[in-house]
Amino acid sequence: MKKTLLIVDDDLSILKLLNFILSKDYDIVVKNNGIEAFGWLEDGNMPNLIISDLQMPYFDGQSFLKNVKVSGFYRDIPAIMLSAAHDLDEQVANMPFKVDAYVHKPFNPTTLKTAITQALKVYDEQNSN
């Protein structure tokens, strides 16, 4: 059974690209912003990993992931931050929660796949004990 990835980004071309790159190996759920994504989670859905853009309207990636990570139910879901922000390294370092990986846009698909595989592996190892 394929693992489920929740992808949150307001850029339709990025969503299509990620779906194309990842749908062979994963079940993909796409949402256009943090509000839609959090609503999907609150409907009882549980992804194996979240990929979120940092800069989005309404409910940006940092606010979305902060709400995910402070909740008791979702906090252990691995998260990858995806962004074109020039200061992404600094922003991730200053976040009050842990991000499993961050990838700069434009991204190399192999780099992103490696980050996903690694985050899922670490999560599975931590939760198999």
GROMACS elastic network, one bead per residue, 0.5 to 0.9 nm:
[ bonds ]
;  ai    aj funct       b0    kb
    1    26     6  0.88932   500
    2    25     6  0.66418   500
    2    26     6  0.51405   500
    2    27     6  0.59612   500
    3    25     6  0.79603   500
    3    26     6  0.53067   500
    3    27     6  0.60380   500
    3    28     6  0.86232   500
    3    47     6  0.75125   500
    3    48     6  0.59358   500
    3    49     6  0.82310   500
    4    26     6  0.57444   500
    4    28     6  0.58485   500
    4    29     6  0.72744   500
    4    46     6  0.80355   500
    4    48     6  0.52859   500
    4    49     6  0.68319   500
    4    50     6  0.87911   500
    5    22     6  0.88585   500
    5    26     6  0.66366   500
    5    27     6  0.62249   500
    5    28     6  0.51134   500
    5    29     6  0.61698   500
    5    30     6  0.83870   500
    5    47     6  0.55220   500
    5    48     6  0.59301   500
    5    49     6  0.50222   500
    5    50     6  0.57319   500
    5    51     6  0.72242   500
    6    27     6  0.86826   500
    6    28     6  0.62201   500
    6    30     6  0.59561   500
    6    31     6  0.75386   500
    6    37     6  0.77446   500
    6    46     6  0.87569   500
    6    47     6  0.59278   500
    6    48     6  0.79281   500
    6    49     6  0.63570   500
    6    51     6  0.61846   500
    6    52     6  0.80892   500
    7    15     6  0.73741   500
    7    18     6  0.81232   500
    7    19     6  0.87165   500
    7    28     6  0.71890   500
    7    29     6  0.60936   500
    7    31     6  0.62378   500
    7    32     6  0.84484   500
    7    37     6  0.83024   500
    7    49     6  0.86246   500
    7    50     6  0.59441   500
    7    52     6  0.58422   500
    7    53     6  0.82826   500
    8    15     6  0.79411   500
    8    29     6  0.85171   500
    8    30     6  0.59187   500
    8    32     6  0.56851   500
    8    33     6  0.57603   500
    8    34     6  0.67246   500
    8    36     6  0.85692   500
    8    37     6  0.66413   500
    8    50     6  0.76834   500
    8    51     6  0.62031   500
    8    53     6  0.61432   500
    8    56     6  0.89254   500
    8    61     6  0.78686   500
    9    12     6  0.75461   500
    9    14     6  0.72675   500
    9    15     6  0.65517   500
    9    30     6  0.77596   500
    9    31     6  0.65582   500
    9    32     6  0.51041   500
    9    33     6  0.59052   500
    9    34     6  0.83043   500
    9    51     6  0.84125   500
    9    52     6  0.61264   500
    9    53     6  0.50941   500
    9    54     6  0.82203   500
    9    55     6  0.82711   500
    9    56     6  0.68163   500
    9    61     6  0.83252   500
    9    82     6  0.87109   500
   10    14     6  0.82224   500
   10    15     6  0.79317   500
   10    31     6  0.77880   500
   10    33     6  0.58619   500
   10    53     6  0.77686   500
   10    55     6  0.83736   500
   10    56     6  0.58689   500
   10    57     6  0.75539   500
   11    14     6  0.53817   500
   11    15     6  0.63936   500
   11    16     6  0.88179   500
   11    32     6  0.75116   500
   11    53     6  0.89833   500
   11    56     6  0.86633   500
   12    15     6  0.50238   500
   12    16     6  0.61517   500
   12    17     6  0.85243   500
   12    32     6  0.79834   500
   13    16     6  0.51345   500
   13    17     6  0.60722   500
   13    18     6  0.85611   500
   14    18     6  0.59961   500
   14    19     6  0.83855   500
   15    18     6  0.52045   500
   15    19     6  0.60310   500
   15    20     6  0.85262   500
   15    30     6  0.68288   500
   15    31     6  0.85015   500
   15    32     6  0.84923   500
   16    19     6  0.50803   500
   16    20     6  0.60943   500
   16    21     6  0.86061   500
   17    20     6  0.50786   500
   17    21     6  0.61136   500
   17    22     6  0.85042   500
   18    21     6  0.50762   500
   18    22     6  0.58423   500
   18    23     6  0.78964   500
   18    28     6  0.87587   500
   18   109     6  0.85028   500
   19    22     6  0.53540   500
   19    23     6  0.53212   500
   19    24     6  0.87013   500
   19    27     6  0.89655   500
   19    28     6  0.64746   500
   19    29     6  0.85754   500
   19    30     6  0.81691   500
   20    23     6  0.58230   500
   20    24     6  0.77700   500
   21    24     6  0.72847   500
   21    25     6  0.87047   500
   21   109     6  0.71027   500
   21   113     6  0.87094   500
   22    25     6  0.57508   500
   22    26     6  0.59216   500
   22    27     6  0.80676   500
   22    28     6  0.74481   500
   22   109     6  0.89785   500
   22   113     6  0.78531   500
   23    26     6  0.50308   500
   23    27     6  0.59063   500
   23    28     6  0.60585   500
   24    27     6  0.80116   500
   29    47     6  0.85294   500
   30    37     6  0.80528   500
   31    34     6  0.75806   500
   31    35     6  0.86733   500
   31    36     6  0.58640   500
   31    37     6  0.55089   500
   31    40     6  0.85431   500
   32    35     6  0.83938   500
   32    36     6  0.66740   500
   32    37     6  0.76109   500
   32    56     6  0.82863   500
   33    36     6  0.56016   500
   33    37     6  0.63176   500
   33    38     6  0.87385   500
   33    52     6  0.87303   500
   33    53     6  0.86416   500
   33    56     6  0.62464   500
   33    57     6  0.68755   500
   33    58     6  0.70620   500
   33    59     6  0.63524   500
   33    60     6  0.70233   500
   33    61     6  0.78158   500
   33    64     6  0.85150   500
   34    38     6  0.59048   500
   34    39     6  0.83359   500
   34    52     6  0.83717   500
   34    56     6  0.78229   500
   34    57     6  0.84912   500
   34    58     6  0.74299   500
   34    60     6  0.60946   500
   34    61     6  0.63883   500
   34    63     6  0.77445   500
   34    64     6  0.50947   500
   34    65     6  0.82279   500
   35    38     6  0.52909   500
   35    39     6  0.61110   500
   35    40     6  0.86311   500
   35    58     6  0.72159   500
   35    59     6  0.58924   500
   35    60     6  0.87287   500
   35    64     6  0.75462   500
   36    39     6  0.50863   500
   36    40     6  0.62233   500
   36    41     6  0.87748   500
   37    40     6  0.50787   500
   37    41     6  0.63837   500
   37    42     6  0.86994   500
   37    64     6  0.81155   500
   38    41     6  0.50003   500
   38    42     6  0.60999   500
   38    43     6  0.85899   500
   38    64     6  0.71956   500
   38    67     6  0.84505   500
   38    68     6  0.78042   500
   39    43     6  0.62181   500
   40    43     6  0.51554   500
   40    44     6  0.72032   500
   40    45     6  0.62324   500
   40    46     6  0.87118   500
   41    44     6  0.55681   500
   41    46     6  0.62593   500
   41    47     6  0.82301   500
   41    74     6  0.84127   500
   42    45     6  0.69443   500
   46    49     6  0.87165   500
   46    74     6  0.78686   500
   46    77     6  0.84351   500
   47    50     6  0.68685   500
   47    77     6  0.73779   500
   48    77     6  0.62645   500
   48    78     6  0.71199   500
   48   120     6  0.74579   500
   48   123     6  0.89932   500
   49    77     6  0.56810   500
   49    79     6  0.58198   500
   49    80     6  0.78212   500
   49   116     6  0.78078   500
   49   119     6  0.80419   500
   49   120     6  0.71720   500
   50    65     6  0.88004   500
   50    77     6  0.70637   500
   50    78     6  0.62864   500
   50    80     6  0.61903   500
   50    81     6  0.84245   500
   51    78     6  0.86675   500
   51    79     6  0.58257   500
   51    81     6  0.59173   500
   51    82     6  0.67454   500
   51   116     6  0.88010   500
   52    55     6  0.89895   500
   52    60     6  0.89372   500
   52    61     6  0.57471   500
   52    62     6  0.85307   500
   52    64     6  0.84398   500
   52    65     6  0.78550   500
   52    79     6  0.74871   500
   52    80     6  0.63484   500
   52    81     6  0.51466   500
   52    82     6  0.57716   500
   52    83     6  0.82111   500
   53    56     6  0.68262   500
   53    60     6  0.77530   500
   53    61     6  0.54538   500
   53    62     6  0.84656   500
   53    80     6  0.86362   500
   53    81     6  0.58718   500
   53    83     6  0.53225   500
   53    84     6  0.85412   500
   54    60     6  0.60733   500
   54    62     6  0.59092   500
   54    63     6  0.88845   500
   54    81     6  0.64098   500
   54    82     6  0.62914   500
   54    83     6  0.54014   500
   54    84     6  0.82087   500
   54    85     6  0.78159   500
   54    88     6  0.85541   500
   55    59     6  0.88269   500
   55    60     6  0.54591   500
   55    61     6  0.60541   500
   55    62     6  0.80370   500
   55    83     6  0.70315   500
   55    84     6  0.83644   500
   55    85     6  0.78636   500
   56    59     6  0.65527   500
   56    61     6  0.64718   500
   57    60     6  0.59247   500
   59    62     6  0.82486   500
   59    63     6  0.61820   500
   59    64     6  0.62689   500
   60    63     6  0.54245   500
   60    64     6  0.60955   500
   60    65     6  0.86229   500
   61    65     6  0.59733   500
   61    66     6  0.83075   500
   61    81     6  0.77317   500
   61    82     6  0.89266   500
   62    65     6  0.52801   500
   62    66     6  0.59384   500
   62    67     6  0.85834   500
   62    81     6  0.85958   500
   62    92     6  0.89060   500
   62    95     6  0.77606   500
   63    66     6  0.50736   500
   63    67     6  0.62382   500
   63    68     6  0.86564   500
   64    67     6  0.52982   500
   64    68     6  0.63285   500
   64    69     6  0.87199   500
   65    69     6  0.59401   500
   65    70     6  0.84942   500
   65    75     6  0.89423   500
   65    79     6  0.77626   500
   65    81     6  0.89539   500
   65    97     6  0.82425   500
   65    99     6  0.85264   500
   66    69     6  0.51148   500
   66    70     6  0.61021   500
   66    71     6  0.85785   500
   66    75     6  0.89883   500
   66    95     6  0.83601   500
   66    96     6  0.75814   500
   66    97     6  0.65359   500
   67    70     6  0.53706   500
   67    71     6  0.62653   500
   67    74     6  0.89235   500
   67    75     6  0.85754   500
   68    71     6  0.54685   500
   68    72     6  0.84153   500
   68    73     6  0.82543   500
   68    74     6  0.55542   500
   68    75     6  0.56349   500
   68    76     6  0.87853   500
   68    77     6  0.82813   500
   69    72     6  0.76873   500
   69    73     6  0.87429   500
   69    74     6  0.63782   500
   69    76     6  0.71372   500
   69    77     6  0.80082   500
   69    97     6  0.66544   500
   69    98     6  0.79101   500
   70    73     6  0.87569   500
   70    74     6  0.79610   500
   70    75     6  0.60141   500
   70    97     6  0.80986   500
   71    74     6  0.57273   500
   71    75     6  0.56108   500
   72    75     6  0.57850   500
   72    76     6  0.83901   500
   73    76     6  0.77931   500
   74    77     6  0.57509   500
   75    78     6  0.82195   500
   76    79     6  0.87879   500
   76   123     6  0.79901   500
   77   123     6  0.79252   500
   78    99     6  0.73805   500
   78   100     6  0.59851   500
   78   101     6  0.87000   500
   78   116     6  0.88031   500
   78   119     6  0.61875   500
   78   120     6  0.69731   500
   78   122     6  0.88839   500
   78   123     6  0.68659   500
   79    98     6  0.82422   500
   79    99     6  0.54835   500
   79   100     6  0.54168   500
   79   101     6  0.69168   500
   79   102     6  0.85396   500
   79   116     6  0.88575   500
   79   119     6  0.78604   500
   80    99     6  0.60751   500
   80   100     6  0.57144   500
   80   102     6  0.52817   500
   80   103     6  0.73826   500
   80   112     6  0.89857   500
   80   115     6  0.78060   500
   80   116     6  0.76397   500
   80   119     6  0.82771   500
   81    88     6  0.89196   500
   81    92     6  0.82709   500
   81    99     6  0.69063   500
   81   100     6  0.81447   500
   81   101     6  0.63821   500
   81   103     6  0.62661   500
   81   104     6  0.84221   500
   82    85     6  0.89892   500
   82    88     6  0.88454   500
   82   101     6  0.86885   500
   82   102     6  0.57521   500
   82   104     6  0.59109   500
   82   105     6  0.66680   500
   82   107     6  0.85775   500
   83    86     6  0.84961   500
   83    88     6  0.69737   500
   83   102     6  0.78826   500
   83   103     6  0.66431   500
   83   104     6  0.52467   500
   83   105     6  0.53497   500
   83   106     6  0.82340   500
   84    87     6  0.87105   500
   84    88     6  0.75686   500
   84   103     6  0.86688   500
   84   104     6  0.56079   500
   84   106     6  0.68834   500
   85    88     6  0.52585   500
   85    89     6  0.88847   500
   85    91     6  0.88565   500
   85   104     6  0.76097   500
   85   105     6  0.80384   500
   86    89     6  0.81455   500
   86   104     6  0.85269   500
   87    90     6  0.53879   500
   87    91     6  0.61929   500
   87    92     6  0.86852   500
   88    91     6  0.50025   500
   88    92     6  0.60100   500
   88    93     6  0.84321   500
   88   102     6  0.80496   500
   88   103     6  0.86641   500
   88   104     6  0.74906   500
   89    92     6  0.53567   500
   89    93     6  0.61907   500
   89    94     6  0.87715   500
   89   102     6  0.81028   500
   90    93     6  0.50537   500
   90    94     6  0.62727   500
   90    95     6  0.88065   500
   91    94     6  0.52108   500
   91    95     6  0.63372   500
   92    95     6  0.52414   500
   92    96     6  0.87857   500
   92    97     6  0.88155   500
   92    98     6  0.83711   500
   92    99     6  0.73310   500
   92   102     6  0.77809   500
   93    96     6  0.84920   500
   93    98     6  0.89198   500
   94    97     6  0.86281   500
   95    98     6  0.72926   500
   95    99     6  0.83715   500
   98   101     6  0.88952   500
   99   102     6  0.71601   500
  100   115     6  0.83178   500
  100   118     6  0.89364   500
  100   119     6  0.61581   500
  101   115     6  0.63604   500
  101   116     6  0.82548   500
  101   119     6  0.74417   500
  102   112     6  0.87838   500
  102   115     6  0.81117   500
  103   106     6  0.85747   500
  103   107     6  0.66282   500
  103   108     6  0.88005   500
  103   111     6  0.78799   500
  103   112     6  0.67685   500
  103   115     6  0.82431   500
  104   107     6  0.56945   500
  104   108     6  0.88197   500
  105   108     6  0.83495   500
  107   110     6  0.85660   500
  107   111     6  0.72457   500
  107   112     6  0.70762   500
  108   111     6  0.52519   500
  108   112     6  0.64491   500
  108   113     6  0.87672   500
  109   112     6  0.51117   500
  109   113     6  0.60922   500
  109   114     6  0.85213   500
  110   113     6  0.50681   500
  110   114     6  0.60672   500
  110   115     6  0.85912   500
  111   114     6  0.51344   500
  111   115     6  0.62461   500
  111   116     6  0.87160   500
  112   115     6  0.50691   500
  112   116     6  0.62276   500
  112   117     6  0.86356   500
  113   116     6  0.50727   500
  113   117     6  0.61037   500
  113   118     6  0.85231   500
  114   117     6  0.51129   500
  114   118     6  0.60464   500
  114   119     6  0.85294   500
  115   118     6  0.51819   500
  115   119     6  0.60740   500
  115   120     6  0.85601   500
  116   119     6  0.52407   500
  116   120     6  0.61307   500
  116   121     6  0.84743   500
  117   120     6  0.52808   500
  117   121     6  0.60426   500
  117   122     6  0.86811   500
  118   121     6  0.50266   500
  118   122     6  0.61804   500
  118   123     6  0.85529   500
  119   122     6  0.52718   500
  119   123     6  0.61697   500
  119   124     6  0.86044   500
  120   123     6  0.50561   500
  120   124     6  0.60199   500
  120   125     6  0.85246   500
  121   124     6  0.51316   500
  121   125     6  0.61003   500
  121   126     6  0.85898   500
  122   125     6  0.51349   500
  122   126     6  0.61337   500
  122   127     6  0.86002   500
  123   126     6  0.52143   500
  123   127     6  0.61893   500
  123   128     6  0.86046   500
  124   127     6  0.52026   500
  124   128     6  0.59754   500
  125   128     6  0.53465   500
  125   129     6  0.72919   500
  126   129     6  0.64537   500
